[in-house]
Every structure is written in C-alpha cells, then in structure tokens.
Amino acid sequence: MIALSLDPIMEYIVIRDANARVGGIANCLQEKGCSMLRSLLVILTVLSSMSWTATARADRKDPKLKLAAQKGLDWLASEQHRQGYWEANQNQYRVAMTALAGNAMLCEGSTTNGGRYAKKIQMAVDYLLETSQANGLIGYKHDYHYTYGHGFSMLFLSQVFGEEEDAQRRQRLKEVLIKAVQFCGEAQTPDGGWGYVSAKDGNNFDEGSTCVTQVQGLRACRNAGIPVPKEVIDRAVEYIRKCMATDGGVQYSIRGGGSRPPISAAAVACLFNSGEHDNETAQKLMKYCDKNITGAGNNAQMFGHWHYTHYYYAQVQYRLGDEKWEKYFTPIAKQILSQQSANGAWKEGHVGPVYTTAINCTILQLDNGYLPIYQR
C-alpha cells in the first residue's frame, strides 16, 4: 500500500479553492510540480473524500425533504421535451430552464454517468452543447434575455464537466466552456456588468441580476479548470460595488433603480463565489439582506421574486456554517413543502412551474454537497 501524505498540497488546494474538482486540483498540482502518479493519488483521495461526505449528508436528510425533492425532480423529468430541453411559460427561456432543471438533478447526486436522472441529464447536456454558437454563446441570439441562459449553462455544464467520464463528451464540454467564457468576457459592458443581451447587442445596457448569473457561471468554470481571465471577474465585482446604495443594498443597475433584496442576495452570493467573504462590501450586503430578507418576515410569506432571492440567499446561508444554515433552512423548507402540488411541481410565480420547481429542488438539496459551486 502506498503511504500518502497530503498535508502541504491539500492545504494549498483548500486555501486556493475549496470547491476544486478534477480540473482545478490538477492545475494546482501542476503548479506545485507534482509527478503524474502523485497527482493521480491526490485527485482520487480528494474525490473519494468529497463523495463520502456528500453521501453522508444526503443520508442524514429529513425523509420528508428528500421525498419532496424527488417528487419535484420526477415531475421535471416528465416535463422534459424529447429534444432535451425544458421551457418556461410562453415557450421562453429554453436554455436557462434546461440548465436550471439539469442542475437540480445534479444536486440529487445523479450525473451523466449514472443515477436516477442520468439519462435526463445527458439529454440536457446534449441539447445545450447543440445550442453553442461559433461566437461562444450558449443559446441563440433571438432567445429572450439570452445572457441568463448563457450564465446558467456555464454553471451547469461546468459541474458536469468535472464528473464526465466519456472522453468525447468531456472534450466537447471543454471546447464549449472555453468559448463560452470568451463570449462572456466580450459581452461585458465598459462598466463591468452584463445586460439581458451582450454589450454590443444591448448598447452597453447592464443590470445586476444578469451580472450575477455571469459571475457565478464564470466562477464555476474556473473551479472546473477552465481558464477565466481574472480581470473579467474583478471588473464585475467592482460593478457590484458601484451598484450599492447608501443602505447597503444593490440597486437594479449602476444607473440607479433603488436597492432590491433579490439582487442584493444574488450579489452577496456572487461575492462569496469570488472568494470575497469578509470584505467591507460583503459585510454591508449581509447586513442589508439580514434586515430585508430574513429580518422582515419574508421567510413566512411569499413575495415578488421570492424563489430567485432564496436560490441565491440559501447558498450564502449554507456557506456560513451549520448553525446559521439550520436557523435559516428550517422555516424556508417548511414554506417550500407547504406550496408543493400533489403532482410534485411548484406553480407560484409568473415564470412557470419548471422555474420554481427547479429552484425549490435545488434549495432543498443544497446541503447534499454534491456540486462544487455550492460547497463550503
């Protein structure tokens, strides 16, 4: 048996990126000058540890929550079109809905290689790969608000990439993600944000929600070992800072619009993903969110963009540790379960049941710990 001491390398990996997977770990090891054999042993050890921890968390979950999530995912599985996509109301957001639904299935522990929803995930991956354009956009120029789909697709496909065993599909994923990152950088506005379409197509219009979607997608790609220019992330983080109002919340855009709890929750998740947990901007945002989301009684009653808000705010609370997570998650989970339909779907909101069901399933399974982008 080979004795393996991981101390200095593991410390480096954890400090550099707590979400590292195969691609990210391999990059770290290469920079440290490790041999191929040692690199392989480290990667296998880390992945084995991550898999065991995630499985242990999933096994401890309240059976009611597991059942609710499974019913929701089963409903999503039944709603997938034979071409591999999902869509919102009025045939909108096909790319975004496909990425969100596929991502929710990944949170259950399934991958393209196996699990209850493996075939559904494979179909979603194939659909999104087919929508990749020559300029790097994942989606189509005529798509409604196509940057949402592009950002969510970078997130979803990068999580698949880290676990993909099929060499041909893995290579295709890598090519698509590299081009997607390039498109994202080129679509960024001079102020550092993103709009519903690229800067060129939208006359440099930008706003907070699409900015956060791009940053999280870029961060997920970086975690998976896809090169992401640091300056693109830095400019986006600076954009968020410039969007902050005097009350500590984030406005609709850099041009104003007033502080908004949903965008503020998304912004603080974005900063956490970027490794900025403790700086002044993040702390101000947390105080605003504590007051205007959890402190305002919003956990007990649905409000506008509730699902969008808690999709991101749940990620923040989970990263803060078990004590804060349990205090936050208990009422949120109760609220989510109370709204579930008999067929497993959630139907609140104007976007449509695929959207709310995918988000609720993601929140309910966040602490499974299967996806690197959501891990502590």
Secondary structure, DSSP 8 states (H G I E B T S, - for coil): ------HHHHHHHHHH-TT--HHHHHHHHHHHT--HHHHHHHHHHHHHHHHHHHHHHHHHS-HHHHHHHHHHHHHHHHH--TTS----GGG--HHHHHHHHHHHHHHHT--SSSSTTHHHHHHHHHHHHHHB-TTS-BS-TTSTTHHHHHHHHHHHHHHHHTT---HHHHHHHHHHHHHHHHHHHHH--TTS-B-SS-TTTTTT--BHHHHHHHHHHHHHHHHTT----HHHHHHHHHHHHHHB-TTS-BEEETTEEEE-HHHHHHHHHHHHHTT-SSSHHHHHHHHHHIIIIITTTTTSS--TTHHHHHHHHHHHHHHT-HHHHHHHHHHHHHHHHHT--TTS----SSS-HHHHHHHHHHHHHGGG--SGGG--
